Amino acid sequence: MFNHPVPTGWVDCFLKDAIARVVGGGTPSRTVPAYWNGDISWASVKDFKDETQYLHNTEEYISSLGLLNSAANLIEAGVPLICTRMAVGRAAIPTKPVAINQDLKAVYTYNQLSNRYLLLLLNFIRPSLESLSIGSTVKGITISQLLTIPVILPPLLEQQKIAEIFDAIDKAIALTDTHITKLKKAKAGLLHDLLTRGIDEHGELRDYTRNPELFKRSALGIIPKDWDIELLNAILSSIDAGKSPSCPDRPAMSGEWGVLKISAVHPNGFKPEENKAIINSAYIKTEYQVNDGDLLITRANTYELVGLVCLVENPPPNLLLCDKTLRLKVINQRVSKAFLYYILQMPYLRLQIQNNAVGSSAGMKNITQEIIKNFIVSIPKNLSEQELIVTTLEKKKSQILEKVKLREKLKLLKKGLMSDLLTGRVRVKI
């Protein structure tokens, strides 16, 4: 990590040399209701995410009685907190006083180390912290291990300048995240409007309030007059189901065949890397090969993800369906495959899936092919309207993807700068 000469003016030391003290925490008894749901923020590991820089709120709160009658400690705003158990190395700076539990440590620094720079440093050395963590089920590191990590520290003014650079990048990432969230909400709203109101030849949404004669009542509520209510089976030519042979838990390498996991059908799209390598060639059935444009649906998954759909785009060769991913083949003269992909994301479809899925309450849920065939959907008679709706939604999707790519570029920039600036390989001007 620091495998080059120490830059001029930097100090080669252990982390403990810059740390004044470390404070731990605790958990009030959960058998005493009076200790909980007070007005004191109480932080635990679940409040720390990989991208968390500042801790504004916590999931749980305790009372002053809970604080007094436990090992929990109230930490001032601005003091870095680090996870020493479970999510080892995750760290954040609280923006208001917060009590902490036993899996966190508050780190008070001497004047030669800024709190913001310490947060950057902890993020950078996190792989070393994780490698030191021990435990059969819950990994953790000791205070001694944390404090004896070797580091090199720039002068305070250089620390502050470096922190300013990363603050600017973090703000850009946060702003991009905000844009992505807004675009996703706008797309969800647009999806609902387009697939309940339809779109006319001028590209305008039909308006029931102004033109009620353009609509009709149906089993799915009010829909455009020239749309049909169908069973999904009426627009499918067939449903393909693959197999799930016993395979090693690693993805297929170049030249190998692989079978998809159910996680290949993801809320963000098709994930071809989610597959298992097929070792026995007897299990390779080319009729189950996944192709560009395939419409896939999961027949088994958790309650939230069963019935998830995706359109396959540019898949690598030699990937097969598993028995938990089904391929829906549509009658092209009646419905656009891309349009059906969007229809299958509608809330009324999710409701049908959740009402008909079978399985244990806590485990996997299943939907049979027969259940899928009996989904009720609303379809425009006109293929051109279907295509116009898809084009409108794809434009919104492209806007989201552009922002996602920008966010990934910013994250890569941040990672590269960490390697340069926190090692002194590249110096900043003060």
C-alpha positions as CSV (number, residue, x, y, z in Angstrom):
1,M,0.0,0.0,0.0
2,F,2.8,2.4,1.0
3,N,5.5,0.7,-1.0
4,H,7.6,3.7,-2.1
5,P,9.8,6.2,-0.3
6,V,8.1,8.5,2.2
7,P,7.4,11.9,0.5
8,T,9.3,14.9,1.8
9,G,7.5,16.5,4.7
10,W,5.4,13.4,5.4
11,V,5.6,11.3,8.6
12,D,6.0,7.5,8.6
13,C,4.2,6.3,11.7
14,F,1.6,4.0,13.2
15,L,-2.0,5.1,13.4
16,K,-1.8,5.2,17.2
17,D,0.8,8.0,16.9
18,A,-1.9,10.4,15.6
19,I,-4.7,9.1,17.8
20,A,-5.4,10.7,21.2
21,R,-8.0,8.2,22.4
22,V,-10.5,5.6,21.3
23,V,-14.0,5.3,22.8
24,G,-16.3,2.4,22.5
25,G,-20.0,1.9,23.1
26,G,-22.7,-0.5,24.1
27,T,-26.4,-1.5,23.8
28,P,-29.1,-0.7,26.3
29,S,-31.2,-3.7,27.5
30,R,-33.9,-4.3,25.0
31,T,-36.1,-5.8,27.7
32,V,-36.6,-2.3,29.2
33,P,-38.9,-0.3,26.9
34,A,-38.0,3.0,28.7
35,Y,-34.4,2.7,27.3
36,W,-35.6,2.9,23.7
37,N,-37.3,5.3,21.2
38,G,-36.1,8.4,22.9
39,D,-34.5,11.4,21.2
40,I,-30.8,10.3,21.2
41,S,-29.5,8.9,17.9
42,W,-28.0,5.4,18.5
43,A,-25.6,4.2,15.8
44,S,-24.8,0.6,14.9
45,V,-23.2,-1.1,11.9
46,K,-26.4,-1.1,9.9
47,D,-26.2,2.7,9.7
48,F,-22.9,2.5,7.8
49,K,-23.0,1.9,4.0
50,D,-20.0,1.7,1.7
51,E,-20.6,5.2,0.3
52,T,-21.5,6.8,3.7
53,Q,-19.2,9.8,4.5
54,Y,-21.4,11.6,7.0
55,L,-23.9,10.1,9.4
56,H,-26.9,12.3,9.6
57,N,-29.5,9.9,11.0
58,T,-29.7,6.5,12.6
59,E,-32.2,3.7,12.4
60,E,-32.7,3.5,16.1
61,Y,-32.9,5.9,19.0
62,I,-32.5,5.6,22.7
63,S,-33.6,7.6,25.8
64,S,-31.4,9.4,28.3
65,L,-32.2,6.5,30.7
66,G,-30.9,4.0,28.1
67,L,-27.7,6.0,27.7
68,L,-27.2,6.2,31.5
69,N,-27.9,2.5,32.1
70,S,-25.7,1.0,29.4
71,A,-22.1,1.1,28.1
72,A,-23.3,3.3,25.2
73,N,-21.4,6.6,25.0
74,L,-22.5,9.9,23.5
75,I,-20.1,11.0,20.9
76,E,-19.8,14.7,19.8
77,A,-20.5,15.7,16.2
78,G,-17.5,15.6,13.9
79,V,-15.6,12.7,15.6
80,P,-14.9,9.9,13.2
81,L,-16.7,6.6,13.9
82,I,-15.3,3.3,12.6
83,C,-16.9,-0.2,12.5
84,T,-14.6,-2.8,14.2
85,R,-17.0,-5.7,13.9
86,M,-18.9,-7.1,10.9
87,A,-18.5,-4.3,8.3
88,V,-14.9,-3.8,9.4
89,G,-13.4,-0.5,8.3
90,R,-16.5,1.3,7.3
91,A,-16.3,4.8,8.8
92,A,-18.3,8.1,8.9
93,I,-18.4,11.4,10.6
94,P,-21.6,12.2,12.6
95,T,-23.2,15.6,11.9
96,K,-24.8,15.6,15.4
97,P,-24.2,14.0,18.8
98,V,-24.7,10.3,18.6
99,A,-24.5,7.3,20.9
100,I,-22.7,4.2,19.7
101,N,-22.9,0.5,20.3
102,Q,-20.2,-2.0,21.0
103,D,-19.4,-2.6,17.3
104,L,-18.3,0.9,16.7
105,K,-15.4,3.0,18.0
106,A,-15.1,6.8,18.1
107,V,-11.6,7.9,17.2
108,Y,-10.2,11.2,18.7
109,T,-7.2,12.6,16.9
110,Y,-4.3,14.8,17.8
111,N,-4.0,18.2,16.1
112,Q,-1.7,16.9,13.4
113,L,-4.4,14.7,11.9
114,S,-7.7,16.2,10.5
115,N,-10.8,14.2,11.1
116,R,-11.8,14.4,7.4
117,Y,-8.4,13.1,6.3
118,L,-8.6,10.3,8.8
119,L,-11.9,9.2,7.2
120,L,-10.2,9.1,3.8
121,L,-7.3,7.2,5.3
122,L,-9.6,4.6,6.9
123,N,-11.4,4.1,3.6
124,F,-8.0,3.7,1.8
125,I,-6.6,1.1,4.3
126,R,-9.9,-0.8,4.7
127,P,-8.5,-3.8,2.8
128,S,-5.7,-4.1,5.4
129,L,-8.3,-3.8,8.2
130,E,-10.5,-6.5,6.6
131,S,-7.5,-8.8,6.2
132,L,-6.7,-8.5,9.9
133,S,-10.3,-9.2,11.1
134,I,-10.9,-12.6,12.7
135,G,-13.9,-14.6,13.8
136,S,-15.7,-17.7,12.7
137,T,-19.1,-16.1,12.0
138,V,-18.7,-12.3,12.9
139,K,-15.4,-10.8,11.8
140,G,-13.8,-8.1,13.9
141,I,-10.5,-6.3,14.7
142,T,-9.2,-5.2,18.1
143,I,-8.2,-1.7,19.0
144,S,-4.6,-2.8,19.2
145,Q,-4.8,-4.1,15.6
146,L,-6.4,-0.9,14.5
147,L,-3.8,1.4,16.1
148,T,-0.8,-0.5,14.9
149,I,-1.6,-0.1,11.3
150,P,1.4,1.6,9.6
151,V,0.5,4.9,7.8
152,I,2.2,7.9,6.3
153,L,0.8,11.3,7.0
154,P,1.2,14.6,5.1
155,P,1.4,18.0,6.9
156,L,-2.0,19.2,8.1
157,L,-2.4,21.9,5.4
158,E,-1.8,19.2,2.7
159,Q,-4.3,16.9,4.5
160,Q,-6.9,19.7,4.3
161,K,-6.3,20.4,0.7
162,I,-6.6,16.7,-0.2
163,A,-9.8,16.5,1.8
164,E,-11.2,19.4,-0.1
165,I,-10.5,17.6,-3.4
166,F,-12.4,14.5,-2.3
167,D,-15.2,16.6,-0.8
168,A,-15.7,18.1,-4.3
169,I,-15.8,14.6,-5.9
170,D,-18.2,13.3,-3.2
171,K,-20.5,16.2,-3.8
172,A,-20.5,15.5,-7.5
173,I,-21.3,11.8,-6.8
174,A,-24.1,12.7,-4.4
175,L,-25.5,15.2,-7.0
176,T,-25.4,12.5,-9.6
177,D,-27.2,10.0,-7.3
178,T,-29.9,12.6,-6.7
179,H,-30.3,13.0,-10.5
180,I,-30.5,9.2,-10.9
181,T,-33.2,9.0,-8.2
182,K,-35.3,11.7,-9.7
183,L,-35.0,10.2,-13.2
184,K,-36.0,6.8,-11.8
185,K,-39.1,8.3,-10.1
186,A,-39.9,10.1,-13.3
187,K,-39.6,6.9,-15.3
188,A,-41.8,5.0,-12.9
189,G,-44.5,7.7,-13.2
190,L,-44.1,7.8,-16.9
191,L,-44.4,3.9,-17.1
192,H,-47.6,4.1,-15.1
193,D,-49.1,6.8,-17.2
194,L,-48.2,5.3,-20.6
195,L,-49.4,1.8,-19.7
196,T,-52.7,3.0,-18.2
197,R,-53.6,6.0,-20.5
198,G,-51.8,5.1,-23.7
199,I,-50.3,7.5,-26.2
200,D,-51.9,9.0,-29.3
201,E,-50.4,9.4,-32.8
202,H,-49.0,12.8,-31.8
203,G,-47.0,11.3,-28.9
204,E,-49.3,12.8,-26.3
205,L,-50.8,11.0,-23.3
206,R,-54.5,10.4,-23.5
207,D,-56.4,12.3,-20.8
208,Y,-59.4,10.6,-19.2
209,T,-60.6,13.8,-17.6
210,R,-60.8,15.7,-20.9
211,N,-61.7,12.9,-23.2
212,P,-63.5,10.1,-21.2
213,E,-65.0,8.8,-24.5
214,L,-61.4,7.5,-25.3
215,F,-61.5,5.1,-22.4
216,K,-63.4,2.1,-21.1
217,R,-63.8,0.2,-17.8
218,S,-62.1,-3.2,-17.5
219,A,-61.0,-5.8,-15.0
220,L,-57.8,-3.8,-14.6
221,G,-59.6,-0.5,-14.2
222,I,-60.0,2.3,-16.8
223,I,-58.0,1.7,-19.9
224,P,-57.9,3.2,-23.4
225,K,-60.9,2.2,-25.5
226,D,-58.8,0.5,-28.2
227,W,-56.8,-1.7,-25.8
228,D,-57.7,-5.3,-25.1
229,I,-57.7,-7.3,-21.9
230,E,-55.9,-10.6,-22.5
231,L,-54.6,-13.6,-20.7
232,L,-50.8,-13.6,-21.2
233,N,-51.2,-17.0,-22.8
234,A,-53.0,-15.5,-25.7
235,I,-49.9,-13.5,-26.7
236,L,-47.3,-16.2,-26.0
237,S,-46.2,-18.8,-28.5
238,S,-44.4,-20.8,-25.8
239,I,-42.5,-20.7,-22.5
240,D,-39.0,-22.3,-22.3
241,A,-37.6,-23.7,-19.1
242,G,-34.0,-24.7,-18.6
243,K,-32.2,-27.1,-16.3
244,S,-30.1,-26.6,-13.2
245,P,-27.3,-29.2,-13.2
246,S,-24.9,-29.5,-10.3
247,C,-22.1,-27.1,-11.1
248,P,-19.1,-25.5,-9.2
249,D,-19.9,-22.1,-7.7
250,R,-17.8,-20.1,-10.2
251,P,-18.7,-18.3,-13.4
252,A,-17.9,-19.9,-16.8
253,M,-14.5,-18.9,-18.2
254,S,-13.9,-18.1,-21.9
255,G,-14.8,-21.2,-24.0
256,E,-16.8,-22.8,-21.2
257,W,-20.6,-23.1,-21.0
258,G,-22.5,-21.7,-18.1
259,V,-26.0,-22.0,-16.6
260,L,-27.6,-18.8,-15.3
261,K,-28.3,-18.2,-11.7
262,I,-31.7,-16.6,-10.8
263,S,-29.6,-13.5,-9.8
264,A,-28.9,-13.0,-13.5
265,V,-32.4,-11.5,-13.8
266,H,-31.7,-8.3,-11.8
267,P,-33.8,-5.2,-11.2
268,N,-31.1,-3.2,-13.1
269,G,-31.2,-5.6,-16.1
270,F,-29.5,-8.8,-17.3
271,K,-26.4,-9.8,-15.4
272,P,-24.7,-12.5,-17.5
273,E,-21.8,-12.8,-15.0
274,E,-24.3,-14.4,-12.6
275,N,-23.8,-18.0,-13.9
276,K,-22.2,-21.3,-12.9
277,A,-19.7,-23.1,-15.1
278,I,-20.9,-26.4,-16.6
279,I,-18.3,-29.1,-16.3
280,N,-20.2,-32.1,-17.6
281,S,-20.9,-31.6,-21.3
282,A,-23.9,-33.9,-21.1
283,Y,-25.7,-31.0,-19.5
284,I,-25.2,-28.7,-22.5
285,K,-28.5,-28.4,-24.3
286,T,-28.2,-25.7,-27.0
287,E,-32.0,-25.3,-27.2
288,Y,-31.8,-23.5,-23.8
289,Q,-29.1,-21.1,-24.9
290,V,-29.8,-17.5,-24.0
291,N,-30.0,-15.1,-27.0
292,D,-30.1,-11.4,-27.6
293,G,-33.6,-10.1,-27.2
294,D,-34.8,-12.9,-25.0
295,L,-37.5,-12.0,-22.4
296,L,-36.7,-13.7,-19.2
297,I,-38.8,-14.1,-16.0
298,T,-37.8,-15.7,-12.7
299,R,-40.3,-18.4,-11.6
300,A,-38.7,-18.8,-8.2
301,N,-37.1,-16.2,-5.9
302,T,-37.8,-14.2,-2.8
303,Y,-41.2,-12.6,-2.3
304,E,-39.9,-9.3,-3.7
305,L,-38.0,-10.7,-6.7
306,V,-40.1,-13.7,-7.9
307,G,-41.6,-12.8,-11.3
308,L,-38.8,-10.3,-12.0
309,V,-38.3,-9.7,-15.8
310,C,-35.4,-8.6,-18.0
311,L,-34.6,-8.2,-21.6
312,V,-31.3,-9.8,-22.6
313,E,-29.0,-7.5,-24.4
314,N,-25.7,-8.7,-26.1
315,P,-25.2,-11.8,-24.0
316,P,-21.8,-13.6,-24.1
317,P,-22.0,-17.0,-25.9
318,N,-22.6,-20.3,-24.2
319,L,-25.1,-19.3,-21.5
320,L,-28.1,-21.6,-20.7
321,L,-31.4,-21.0,-18.9
322,C,-31.7,-22.6,-15.5
323,D,-34.9,-24.2,-14.3
324,K,-35.7,-21.1,-12.3
325,T,-35.5,-18.7,-15.3
326,L,-38.1,-18.9,-18.0
327,R,-38.0,-17.6,-21.5
328,L,-41.3,-16.0,-22.7
329,K,-41.8,-16.3,-26.5
330,V,-44.3,-13.8,-27.8
331,I,-46.5,-13.8,-30.9
332,N,-44.7,-11.0,-32.7
333,Q,-47.7,-10.0,-34.9
334,R,-49.7,-9.2,-31.7
335,V,-47.3,-7.6,-29.3
336,S,-43.9,-6.1,-29.1
337,K,-41.5,-8.1,-26.8
338,A,-40.1,-4.9,-25.4
339,F,-43.7,-3.6,-24.7
340,L,-44.5,-6.8,-22.8
341,Y,-41.3,-6.4,-20.8
342,Y,-42.7,-3.1,-19.5
343,I,-46.2,-4.4,-19.0
344,L,-44.8,-7.2,-16.7
345,Q,-43.3,-4.5,-14.4
346,M,-46.7,-2.8,-13.8
347,P,-48.0,-2.8,-10.2
348,Y,-51.1,-4.8,-11.2
349,L,-48.8,-7.5,-12.5
350,R,-46.8,-7.5,-9.3
351,L,-50.0,-7.9,-7.4
352,Q,-51.1,-10.9,-9.5
353,I,-47.6,-12.4,-8.9
354,Q,-47.7,-11.9,-5.1
355,N,-51.2,-13.2,-4.8
356,N,-50.5,-16.4,-6.7
357,A,-46.9,-17.2,-5.7
358,V,-46.6,-20.3,-3.5
359,G,-44.0,-21.3,-0.9
360,S,-43.0,-20.8,2.7
361,S,-43.6,-17.4,4.2
362,A,-39.9,-16.9,4.9
363,G,-38.3,-18.8,2.0
364,M,-38.5,-19.0,-1.8
365,K,-41.7,-18.2,-3.6
366,N,-42.7,-19.9,-6.8
367,I,-44.9,-19.2,-9.8
368,T,-45.8,-22.0,-12.2
369,Q,-46.0,-21.7,-15.9
370,E,-49.7,-22.1,-15.6
371,I,-49.9,-19.1,-13.3
372,I,-47.8,-17.0,-15.7
373,K,-50.1,-18.0,-18.6
374,N,-53.1,-16.7,-16.7
375,F,-51.7,-13.3,-15.9
376,I,-54.2,-10.6,-17.0
377,V,-52.7,-7.8,-19.1
378,S,-53.9,-4.8,-21.1
379,I,-52.5,-4.5,-24.6
380,P,-52.9,-1.9,-27.3
381,K,-54.3,-3.3,-30.5
382,N,-52.0,-1.1,-32.5
383,L,-48.4,-2.3,-32.7
384,S,-47.3,1.3,-33.6
385,E,-48.6,2.5,-30.3
386,Q,-46.8,-0.2,-28.4
387,E,-43.5,0.8,-30.2
388,L,-44.1,4.5,-29.5
389,I,-44.5,3.7,-25.8
390,V,-41.4,1.6,-25.8
391,T,-39.4,4.4,-27.6
392,T,-40.6,7.0,-25.0
393,L,-39.6,4.8,-22.1
394,E,-36.2,3.8,-23.7
395,K,-35.3,7.5,-23.9
396,K,-35.9,7.9,-20.2
397,K,-33.8,4.7,-19.6
398,S,-31.0,6.1,-21.7
399,Q,-30.9,9.3,-19.5
400,I,-30.6,7.1,-16.4
401,L,-27.8,5.0,-17.9
402,E,-25.9,8.2,-18.9
403,K,-26.0,9.4,-15.2
404,V,-25.1,5.9,-14.0
405,K,-22.0,5.9,-16.3
406,L,-21.1,9.3,-15.0
407,R,-21.3,8.1,-11.4
408,E,-19.1,5.2,-12.2
409,K,-16.5,7.5,-13.8
410,L,-16.5,9.7,-10.7
411,K,-16.0,6.7,-8.5
412,L,-13.1,5.4,-10.6
413,L,-11.6,8.9,-10.5
414,K,-11.9,8.9,-6.7
415,K,-10.3,5.5,-6.4
416,G,-7.4,6.6,-8.6
417,L,-6.9,9.8,-6.7
418,M,-6.9,7.9,-3.4
419,S,-4.0,5.8,-4.7
420,D,-2.1,8.9,-5.8
421,L,-2.9,11.5,-3.2
422,L,-3.0,9.4,0.0
423,T,0.4,7.8,-0.8
424,G,2.1,11.1,-1.8
425,R,2.8,9.7,-5.2
426,V,1.1,12.9,-6.5
427,R,1.4,16.0,-4.4
428,V,-1.1,18.8,-4.2
429,K,-0.2,22.4,-4.3
430,I,-0.9,24.3,-1.0
